[in-house]
Amino acid sequence: MFSCHMAILMSELGILACSSCCSKLGNKCPSCSSLVGSNRGVEKILEHISVLQSFYKLYQFKSE
């Protein structure tokens, strides 16, 4: 199951990166070196995927 414990950031060019990588590079994108900012939308999508995976595993376990 996927678990996101850090912020997902996005560069000015739309490249996604985790906050731990960007903080090591002075809040710049590791791919394009532009400044990065928070992307709460992507974080919410990943949280929903995690919830759906948990529900699926629970349902799969009970139906066997």
N, C-alpha and C positions, 0 to 999 in steps of 0.2 A: 504494500500500500504506500502511496506517495504521501509524504508529510512535508509541509513547507513551514520551516521555522525561521525563515529570514525574508526580508523584503525582496521583491522582484522589481528591478529597476529597468528603465527603458531609456535608450540614448535618443538624441535628437533625430537620428536616422531610423528609429524604430527597432533597434536591436535590443533584445532582452538579455539581461545578465543578473546574477545574484548580487546581493549587497556586499557579501564578503569579498568577492572578486573586485568589485568596483572600489571598495574602501582601500584596498591595497594599492590601487592605482590613482588615488587622489580624486575619487568620485568621477572617474572618466571610464568610458566604455573600453573593455579590453580589445574589441575588434576595430572600432573606428576612432577612438580617442576623443569623442565628443562628450560633453557633459551629460550626466544621467540624472533622472528624476524618478520619483515613485510612480508605480503603475498599479494602483489598487485594483483596477479592473481585472488584470491577469491574475493577481493573487486571489481574487474572489472566484474566478473560474477554476483555479487549481483546488481551492477549498471545496467547491461543489463536486469536482471529480473525486476527491478523496472521500466525501460523504457517500457518493454513489457506489464507490468500490466497497466501502464498509457494508452498506446495505446489501449489495450483491453477494458478498461473502457470507453474510448472516443468512440470507435466504437460501443460498446454495447448500449451506451446512444443514439447515432444517429440512430441506426437501430430500435429502439422501436417506 
